């Protein structure tokens, strides 16, 4: 299977809903990936923030290999050792009163679950989210996602959703009513351009929710598990959310999602929600191993330290193409004065794979195990592409 055959086959046999890059990735280790031709790249994508502990971490590989020989699936009506261990570990890690969790398979499933739980818990139906928000592509999550390019082809969406400007407490104050089930926010807006939330704003939103009987849902699908320099991004701001959506990096590269549940959610009715594959033993084994890596390798502090190094290096690039460098920890972006796609292509030719976050934003989400010299090579490559000669 050579590169041309793989590219042609995916184009011919795939659904066509994904735009494909002319690179065929076949192997990864730590912060490096290789294509089918043997070329190496520094990975600043992490599968959109999935491989925080790096590709093929040996602890995850070992845990999954052992579990594959024991049990892959366990129906939700039966208990399982790996599921119990993950639930205990995950809720122990979570701050405050987030002492229960629902396990699923992805970020959009976590958001769907949180929306349902909020409606059931409050008896209300309306959900408020933010302009530029991205919460997933299934109908409920998409109803809370701002980008019209995603929404319009499949309209009509789920009723009862509205949007307000991010980081504007006056706008939020006007819309939270006795019909509001929940406010759904990202602590850092990822797909919307890597816009960090202001701590004072987020705390004020939480206070409004408490005052008016609504729940606060935080989407930590991309920011969770040390990405921003804390285990969870909301810890930067001393927040006490009612529901937290998790996925991506939870499984160390293997698909799994979760919703953390706080005390204000109350007891949920039996059978109000379920997932055939949610909390399966194989995914739980992977997640348990990944959580032990986050703690054992102190990846939160590593993300904070290396994030500062990367940010300072990007800010030091002399370029008329740059509007702003922003982000938190190792979740960083450069807003450009030009289109991002040609820049991403030029970086790829220099051995660096990064992401867009809007048409004019470069996004950097490297594995948290990336080395300092790799950070410096990323900065050098970016400078070569966008720096003023």
C-alpha angles and dihedrals in degrees: 000000000000126000097263093050092049093048093046093047095050090048093049101039103030125091093252095230093116124066108227128220117220091247125097111207114203108159142024140185126178106318097342130088129186130211128221090268092056096255115147125221134187103238112227092163103064088194088297091315100322104116099055090147091047132256119310096358105197094229092056092043090051095046093049094045091053093046093047088064092052114038134336104183135029120178115242090244089068129061124238135197096231093046092049092048092049094048090051094046095044095049091045089055094049117091125237123355098342091122102145134053141195114212124216139149111263147008096265089050089052090052091047090052094048092051091051093046091050092051093048094045096049102030086229130114112202122101124193121202135164137266110260088025121148118193105154144288106268112102099263095042090042090053086062093046118097105208108104091201088068096040107043100060092060101035139170094068131184111304124234100056126121137174134221132180114279119246091018110117092179090061092047092048090059097054108040105097140154087280094059114108095180149342111231117202142161115229086218116018102231112177089031093067107289098280113169118219118241111246095224090051094049093048090049091051089052091051091051091050092052092046094050101038098252126130126239115229117190119198106215095161092122101021099048129102104040098311094127098037096273129073086250124017094228088067088074088068105036094245127168104203124188097218130017123195116214136176136114103068095027093090098042089241100331118103115263135131136188144189116215112213126210131205095263090063090068126195113333120219119255115267094010088129138002145169127208095212097026112122094007113171095245094054091043092052090052092048093048091053091047093051090052089053092051090053100035096047095041091232095169092065090041091054091050093049097044091041089059090049093050094044094049090048093051092046090052093059109110103224137144087204093070122091099170145343113216144155143092129270110328092343102094139155141189115212107211136201088227139046116296100215097073089048091051089051091051091049090051090056087055093052100262124116116199137158140240123235100191127342096292104032129093113206126201119199105159122173110273089238091066112131126239093246089053090052089052092050090052091052091048092051093048090049091052091052103042105015120113111253 
